Amino acid sequence: MKAPIAKQIPYIHETHGDKREDPYYWLQDKNSTEVVDYLKAENAYTEEKLKPVANLKETIFKETVSRIQETDQDVPWPYGEYEYYFRTVEGEQHDIFCRRPKGTEQEIILFNENEFAKETEYFAIGTYALSLDQKLLAITVDASGDEEYDLWLKDLNTGEIKKNLLQKIAAGVTFSNDNDNLWYLRFDNIQRPYQVWCHDITQTQEDKLLYQDDDERFWVGISRSEDDQYLFVSSGSKLTSETHYMRAEQPRGELVCFLKREHEHEYDIEHHDGYFYIHTNRHAKNFKLMRCPLEKCDESTWETVIPYNETICIEGFAVFKNYFVLSERHDGLAQLRIFEPKTLQNHLIEFPDITYSCGLECNWEYDTEVLRFYYNSMNTPPSIFAYNMRTYERTLLKQEPVLGGYDSNDYRSERIIATADDGTTVPISLVYKVSALQKPMPLILVGYGSYGIDMDPWFSYSRISMLDRGFIYAIAHIRGGGEFGETWHDEGKLMHKKNTFSDFIACSIHLVNEGYTRSDKLFISGGSAGGLLMGAVINAEPGLFRGVIAHVPFVDTLNTMLDETLPLTVTEYEEWGNPNEHAAYEYIKSYSPYDNVKTLPYPAMFITCGLEDPRVSYWEAAKWTAKLRQHTIDHDTILLKTNMAAGHQGQSGRYNAIKEVAEEYAFVLGVLDGEI
């Protein structure tokens, strides 16, 4: 089978007097039969090209499944009179949400996702929300992958489920204290959550609009205070935020603005014992914690609780009756700090590995001294701990089993340091099987580097199949992410975005120079903004890499950022720049992967997208694939796979997710062995 060749239709974009040819613009018509047929032809070609590794894909899938405890259950977390948990059943794709009265084994199934997932090709839950009396369960359901949700409501006494009470709303909902009203979010015409509504479950009143934000840079969210006394409505852009609040027992009351938005001031609040606590970057790049009395919230009354420390970034905090837990970052690593608001005493929870992930788990009870947190590393399976904040006692509640005789001591995690072009040191986390270490080894390097998102090391059941086959798996902690706080993010966005790409290239070269791998064994992977990273680095250094996996790649960057009718565009100006301004236009154009495809010996590529993706449109991957195939030298291994009934997150269901990873790994092994 020959690769599909997309036809070229002349089309010119003109901005700031600059003309750019876009011969594949026609692929942006999602409703065109010709476009759909082309995507299906690409899928057929990809399937044909992957036939030599079809058995390998199935083998890796079976290996992964064999390591998983398929019928399993979470550690129940307490809330009121019950304990709640999710469990899975062998052969079933989705979770079952359950509870039981405390001190009993009397299981009550609240929602079996598998029963309803059979009705549609795609099925994902946005959120579960319980009423305070624990008699009602609100569920938001996405049946297409477009991240527009329908509201279902279950009466936990009768078992009755009412479907589609509301349609095309955002994922997050929360109950008022009277248990009769529900707050939810509606989208504007570019799928931005911008309105907060109150819905009367008894249907005796019409829905009431409580808040609307007309600034297209700002997305609106809702949450309850940890003590259930307040509703918080947050409105935030990439640089600025604003919070409104009202008493949770007054579901149709008037919202009060805590502090009006000011450019580049980010803050969020919580309530505790007569004070609002403020997590703020006011004169504190990496944030500090302050508080003020409820009766007077203006800044003149703010007092410092946790002072600013430029070496520690306070990412957020959780509130309990007698304790706070701060999520922090120091030296590129996550950490948890326990803080007593009355005495101001605090201490860190210590972790053993040199590189790891940690964070808060389900902590629904406010009046408790026991914190639940998760921990894992690249060779340590996911673990749930209970930590007594008063006695400092730590108890392992569960470590996810890895079947088949897995021993974490057989694998080693390392953290090494590369040096970027400008002298910046960039960490790399990596893992390999000790007995397989024989440098240089085939290596998969992943990266993201955008939005200040941390890419902390994580454990993977599927990855073991590659480690056992002699691979190293590595993560580049590049600028644009948040590993070293807000400055790390700032140095990889807007007019500094190219630092993200040069950091990744520096990490790749370091791994080669240090003998971990060679260019003919080096594979790279990234998704979404990480897909942009993939596109940028192969345009710059195509010969450095053997193969590339690009998930839902944001590669038509300039055209997307010029189209204000698309979701995310306007709010993303503060991350990428506004190309309606000439300087930003020229800078984005200089790295936009689609605009910079040249006649080069590109590496083998496996590119994925979702037809229903609202975040990165399918046509970015489709146009990029067509242009790469037009210009690449030497080989035809540029594959595009479109999920025709899924969105940004790929197919729904745990087995489907494993199959997708198995296919990517089979692609890597096939390229390495010359079968593809």
ChimeraX attribute file (.defattr): number of C-alpha atoms within 10 A of each C-alpha:
attribute: neighborCount
match mode: 1-to-1
recipient: residues
	/A:1	8
	/A:2	8
	/A:3	18
	/A:4	16
	/A:5	14
	/A:6	21
	/A:7	12
	/A:8	14
	/A:9	12
	/A:10	11
	/A:11	14
	/A:12	13
	/A:13	12
	/A:14	10
	/A:15	14
	/A:16	11
	/A:17	8
	/A:18	10
	/A:19	11
	/A:20	14
	/A:21	13
	/A:22	18
	/A:23	17
	/A:24	20
	/A:25	18
	/A:26	19
	/A:27	23
	/A:28	15
	/A:29	12
	/A:30	15
	/A:31	9
	/A:32	12
	/A:33	10
	/A:34	13
	/A:35	18
	/A:36	17
	/A:37	11
	/A:38	18
	/A:39	24
	/A:40	18
	/A:41	17
	/A:42	23
	/A:43	20
	/A:44	17
	/A:45	19
	/A:46	21
	/A:47	15
	/A:48	14
	/A:49	22
	/A:50	21
	/A:51	14
	/A:52	15
	/A:53	20
	/A:54	17
	/A:55	12
	/A:56	19
	/A:57	24
	/A:58	15
	/A:59	15
	/A:60	23
	/A:61	24
	/A:62	15
	/A:63	17
	/A:64	23
	/A:65	20
	/A:66	14
	/A:67	17
	/A:68	17
	/A:69	15
	/A:70	15
	/A:71	11
	/A:72	15
	/A:73	17
	/A:74	14
	/A:75	17
	/A:76	18
	/A:77	18
	/A:78	18
	/A:79	17
	/A:80	12
	/A:81	12
	/A:82	15
	/A:83	19
	/A:84	22
	/A:85	20
	/A:86	20
	/A:87	18
	/A:88	20
	/A:89	15
	/A:90	11
	/A:91	10
	/A:92	16
	/A:93	18
	/A:94	23
	/A:95	20
	/A:96	18
	/A:97	18
	/A:98	18
	/A:99	21
	/A:100	19
	/A:101	16
	/A:102	16
	/A:103	9
	/A:104	9
	/A:105	10
	/A:106	10
	/A:107	13
	/A:108	13
	/A:109	17
	/A:110	20
	/A:111	20
	/A:112	16
	/A:113	19
	/A:114	17
	/A:115	11
	/A:116	13
	/A:117	17
	/A:118	11
	/A:119	10
	/A:120	10
	/A:121	14
	/A:122	18
	/A:123	22
	/A:124	19
	/A:125	18
	/A:126	18
	/A:127	16
	/A:128	18
	/A:129	17
	/A:130	18
	/A:131	18
	/A:132	16
	/A:133	11
	/A:134	16
	/A:135	13
	/A:136	22
	/A:137	19
	/A:138	22
	/A:139	24
	/A:140	26
	/A:141	28
	/A:142	21
	/A:143	21
	/A:144	22
	/A:145	26
	/A:146	20
	/A:147	25
	/A:148	20
	/A:149	26
	/A:150	21
	/A:151	24
	/A:152	18
	/A:153	22
	/A:154	19
	/A:155	15
	/A:156	17
	/A:157	9
	/A:158	9
	/A:159	13
	/A:160	10
	/A:161	16
	/A:162	12
	/A:163	15
	/A:164	15
	/A:165	11
	/A:166	15
	/A:167	16
	/A:168	19
	/A:169	22
	/A:170	27
	/A:171	23
	/A:172	21
	/A:173	25
	/A:174	22
	/A:175	28
	/A:176	24
	/A:177	20
	/A:178	14
	/A:179	20
	/A:180	15
	/A:181	22
	/A:182	21
	/A:183	23
	/A:184	23
	/A:185	23
	/A:186	22
	/A:187	17
	/A:188	14
	/A:189	9
	/A:190	15
	/A:191	21
	/A:192	21
	/A:193	24
	/A:194	21
	/A:195	22
	/A:196	22
	/A:197	19
	/A:198	24
	/A:199	24
	/A:200	18
	/A:201	16
	/A:202	9
	/A:203	10
	/A:204	8
	/A:205	10
	/A:206	10
	/A:207	16
	/A:208	15
	/A:209	16
	/A:210	16
	/A:211	17
	/A:212	16
	/A:213	17
	/A:214	11
	/A:215	13
	/A:216	19
	/A:217	20
	/A:218	24
	/A:219	22
	/A:220	24
	/A:221	21
	/A:222	19
	/A:223	17
	/A:224	20
	/A:225	18
	/A:226	20
	/A:227	17
	/A:228	17
	/A:229	16
	/A:230	21
	/A:231	25
	/A:232	25
	/A:233	24
	/A:234	20
	/A:235	23
	/A:236	22
	/A:237	22
	/A:238	17
	/A:239	15
	/A:240	17
	/A:241	23
	/A:242	22
	/A:243	23
	/A:244	20
	/A:245	21
	/A:246	20
	/A:247	20
	/A:248	19
	/A:249	17
	/A:250	14
	/A:251	26
	/A:252	20
	/A:253	14
	/A:254	13
	/A:255	17
	/A:256	13
	/A:257	16
	/A:258	19
	/A:259	15
	/A:260	11
	/A:261	16
	/A:262	11
	/A:263	10
	/A:264	13
	/A:265	17
	/A:266	21
	/A:267	22
	/A:268	24
	/A:269	24
	/A:270	19
	/A:271	22
	/A:272	22
	/A:273	12
	/A:274	10
	/A:275	17
	/A:276	21
	/A:277	24
	/A:278	22
	/A:279	22
	/A:280	23
	/A:281	19
	/A:282	14
	/A:283	10
	/A:284	15
	/A:285	19
	/A:286	22
	/A:287	27
	/A:288	25
	/A:289	24
	/A:290	19
	/A:291	22
	/A:292	20
	/A:293	17
	/A:294	14
	/A:295	9
	/A:296	13
	/A:297	16
	/A:298	12
	/A:299	11
	/A:300	8
	/A:301	11
	/A:302	17
	/A:303	15
	/A:304	13
	/A:305	15
	/A:306	18
	/A:307	12
	/A:308	20
	/A:309	13
	/A:310	16
	/A:311	12
	/A:312	20
	/A:313	27
	/A:314	28
	/A:315	18
	/A:316	17
	/A:317	22
	/A:318	16
	/A:319	21
	/A:320	20
	/A:321	16
	/A:322	17
	/A:323	25
	/A:324	18
	/A:325	21
	/A:326	24
	/A:327	19
	/A:328	22
	/A:329	21
	/A:330	15
	/A:331	12
	/A:332	21
	/A:333	19
	/A:334	23
	/A:335	20
	/A:336	21
	/A:337	17
	/A:338	21
	/A:339	21
	/A:340	17
	/A:341	17
	/A:342	8
	/A:343	7
	/A:344	10
	/A:345	10
	/A:346	16
	/A:347	13
	/A:348	14
	/A:349	12
	/A:350	9
	/A:351	15
	/A:352	7
	/A:353	14
	/A:354	11
	/A:355	22
	/A:356	22
	/A:357	22
	/A:358	22
	/A:359	16
	/A:360	18
	/A:361	15
	/A:362	17
	/A:363	18
	/A:364	17
	/A:365	17
	/A:366	17
	/A:367	13
	/A:368	14
	/A:369	16
	/A:370	21
	/A:371	21
	/A:372	20
	/A:373	18
	/A:374	18
	/A:375	20
	/A:376	24
	/A:377	24
	/A:378	28
	/A:379	27
	/A:380	22
	/A:381	20
	/A:382	20
	/A:383	17
	/A:384	24
	/A:385	20
	/A:386	19
	/A:387	19
	/A:388	15
	/A:389	23
	/A:390	12
	/A:391	9
	/A:392	14
	/A:393	10
	/A:394	15
	/A:395	12
	/A:396	13
	/A:397	14
	/A:398	15
	/A:399	16
	/A:400	16
	/A:401	15
	/A:402	18
	/A:403	14
	/A:404	10
	/A:405	8
	/A:406	14
	/A:407	11
	/A:408	15
	/A:409	11
	/A:410	13
	/A:411	20
	/A:412	16
	/A:413	25
	/A:414	14
	/A:415	13
	/A:416	15
	/A:417	16
	/A:418	22
	/A:419	15
	/A:420	20
	/A:421	12
	/A:422	9
	/A:423	8
	/A:424	13
	/A:425	16
	/A:426	19
	/A:427	20
	/A:428	25
	/A:429	23
	/A:430	22
	/A:431	24
	/A:432	27
	/A:433	23
	/A:434	15
	/A:435	11
	/A:436	16
	/A:437	16
	/A:438	14
	/A:439	14
	/A:440	19
	/A:441	19
	/A:442	25
	/A:443	30
	/A:444	24
	/A:445	22
	/A:446	23
	/A:447	26
	/A:448	29
	/A:449	31
	/A:450	27
	/A:451	20
	/A:452	23
	/A:453	14
	/A:454	23
	/A:455	22
	/A:456	21
	/A:457	24
	/A:458	18
	/A:459	18
	/A:460	16
	/A:461	17
	/A:462	21
	/A:463	21
	/A:464	24
	/A:465	18
	/A:466	22
	/A:467	20
	/A:468	16
	/A:469	14
	/A:470	20
	/A:471	26
	/A:472	26
	/A:473	23
	/A:474	25
	/A:475	24
	/A:476	27
	/A:477	29
	/A:478	33
	/A:479	30
	/A:480	32
	/A:481	26
	/A:482	27
	/A:483	26
	/A:484	24
	/A:485	27
	/A:486	20
	/A:487	18
	/A:488	20
	/A:489	26
	/A:490	20
	/A:491	18
	/A:492	26
	/A:493	23
	/A:494	19
	/A:495	16
	/A:496	15
	/A:497	24
	/A:498	21
	/A:499	21
	/A:500	28
	/A:501	26
	/A:502	20
	/A:503	29
	/A:504	29
	/A:505	24
	/A:506	20
	/A:507	27
	/A:508	27
	/A:509	19
	/A:510	19
	/A:511	23
	/A:512	20
	/A:513	12
	/A:514	12
	/A:515	13
	/A:516	20
	/A:517	24
	/A:518	22
	/A:519	18
	/A:520	15
	/A:521	21
	/A:522	26
	/A:523	27
	/A:524	26
	/A:525	23
	/A:526	22
	/A:527	23
	/A:528	21
	/A:529	22
	/A:530	23
	/A:531	25
	/A:532	27
	/A:533	32
	/A:534	28
	/A:535	27
	/A:536	25
	/A:537	22
	/A:538	23
	/A:539	20
	/A:540	17
	/A:541	14
	/A:542	16
	/A:543	15
	/A:544	21
	/A:545	21
	/A:546	22
	/A:547	27
	/A:548	28
	/A:549	25
	/A:550	27
	/A:551	25
	/A:552	31
	/A:553	31
	/A:554	29
	/A:555	30
	/A:556	24
	/A:557	21
	/A:558	24
	/A:559	20
	/A:560	19
	/A:561	23
	/A:562	17
	/A:563	13
	/A:564	14
	/A:565	13
	/A:566	18
	/A:567	20
	/A:568	22
	/A:569	20
	/A:570	22
	/A:571	22
	/A:572	18
	/A:573	19
	/A:574	17
	/A:575	22
	/A:576	24
	/A:577	20
	/A:578	21
	/A:579	22
	/A:580	13
	/A:581	11
	/A:582	12
	/A:583	13
	/A:584	18
	/A:585	20
	/A:586	14
	/A:587	19
	/A:588	23
	/A:589	19
	/A:590	14
	/A:591	24
	/A:592	21
	/A:593	27
	/A:594	27
	/A:595	20
	/A:596	17
	/A:597	22
	/A:598	16
	/A:599	14
	/A:600	17
	/A:601	16
	/A:602	28
	/A:603	25
	/A:604	23
	/A:605	24
	/A:606	22
	/A:607	25
	/A:608	26
	/A:609	29
	/A:610	27
	/A:611	23
	/A:612	22
	/A:613	23
	/A:614	19
	/A:615	20
	/A:616	26
	/A:617	24
	/A:618	27
	/A:619	28
	/A:620	23
	/A:621	27
	/A:622	27
	/A:623	22
	/A:624	23
	/A:625	22
	/A:626	24
	/A:627	23
	/A:628	20
	/A:629	22
	/A:630	15
	/A:631	13
	/A:632	19
	/A:633	14
	/A:634	9
	/A:635	11
	/A:636	18
	/A:637	19
	/A:638	22
	/A:639	23
	/A:640	26
	/A:641	23
	/A:642	25
	/A:643	20
	/A:644	21
	/A:645	19
	/A:646	23
	/A:647	26
	/A:648	25
	/A:649	18
	/A:650	24
	/A:651	23
	/A:652	22
	/A:653	18
	/A:654	15
	/A:655	16
	/A:656	14
	/A:657	15
	/A:658	17
	/A:659	20
	/A:660	16
	/A:661	17
	/A:662	26
	/A:663	20
	/A:664	20
	/A:665	23
	/A:666	25
	/A:667	28
	/A:668	29
	/A:669	19
	/A:670	20
	/A:671	20
	/A:672	18
	/A:673	9
	/A:674	8
	/A:675	13
	/A:676	18
